[in-house]
Amino acid sequence: MRFQTQLVPARLIKRYKRFLADCTLEGTGQTITAHCANPGSMMGLAEPGQRVWLEPNDDPRKKLKFGWRLVDHGEGHFTGVDTGVPNRIVAEAIDARAIPALAAYGTCRREVRYGTNSRIDMLLTEPGLPDAYVEVKSVTLSRAPGLAEFPDSVTTRGARHLDELARVAQAGQRAVMLYLVQRTDCECLSLAADLDPAYATAYAAAQKKGVETLCFGTNISPNGIEMAHPLPLLG
């Protein structure tokens, strides 16, 4: 997935009201407000002075003319902070048959209703195969070198998704939890059970009931983000 316009570097002043971030553009020193497409805690990613990359736009329908896309960790490492991006990346990979475990499926529908007032990120179908329900989670937390963690705060919604997937698996369909690590400085993933014990418990229960797990890294630059190689899930 390539960014629609060339990203510009800036320094973060502060993130507030979850969806807003004041930044100073590098070069001009202009202070602007960017849209932050991430409702999560963004632990470790929203420190004042952090170098970030913003995507400008000239869309008259948008009040804010910049969108916050990346955190720059230096030495060529980045984190993607837009939570809308992972579904696009995974959909592209599925369409390209680039995920071996899901390569047999020819049709991918997005945001399909299922379970109890839920929507599955992707429903894959293929004649002769059980349907595959794929839930995608964006991973951006890292508290130890090389280790990505999920979630970065309590997520009752995430635990509910695991429960819904467990019911799908028990009904004879495929249920897949896919973690996309939007960081280039991590080599493995672990559940942050200390931050959300209920999620870790729900994950263990879902796994016992047949829910599959896939985890992939990403290649990230100011040009775009793409799925990379599989990563191990520890624990």
Stockholm file with secondary structure:
# STOCKHOLM 1.0

chainA/1-235         MRFQTQLVPARLIKRYKRFLADCTLEGTGQTITAHCANPGSMMGLAEPGQRVWLEPNDDPRKKLKFGWRLVDHGEGHFTGVDTGVPNRIVAEAIDARAIPALAAYGTCRREVRYGTNSRIDMLLTEPGLPDAYVEVKSVTLSRAPGLAEFPDSVTTRGARHLDELARVAQAGQRAVMLYLVQRTDCECLSLAADLDPAYATAYAAAQKKGVETLCFGTNISPNGIEMAHPLPLLG
#=GR chainA/1-235 SS CBCSSCCEEEEEEEEETTTEEEEEETTTCCEEEEEECCCSCCTTTCCTTCEEEEEECCCTTCSCSEEEEEEEEETTEEEECCTTHHHHHHHHHHHTTCSGGGTTCCEEEEEEEETTTEEEEEEEECTTSCCEEEEEEEECEEEETEEEEECSSCCHHHHHHHHHHHHHHHTTSEEEEEEEECBSSEEEEEECTTTCHHHHHHHHHHHHTTCEEEEEEEEEETTEEEEEEECCBCC
#=GC SS_cons         CBCSSCCEEEEEEEEETTTEEEEEETTTCCEEEEEECCCSCCTTTCCTTCEEEEEECCCTTCSCSEEEEEEEEETTEEEECCTTHHHHHHHHHHHTTCSGGGTTCCEEEEEEEETTTEEEEEEEECTTSCCEEEEEEEECEEEETEEEEECSSCCHHHHHHHHHHHHHHHTTSEEEEEEEECBSSEEEEEECTTTCHHHHHHHHHHHHTTCEEEEEEEEEETTEEEEEEECCBCC
//
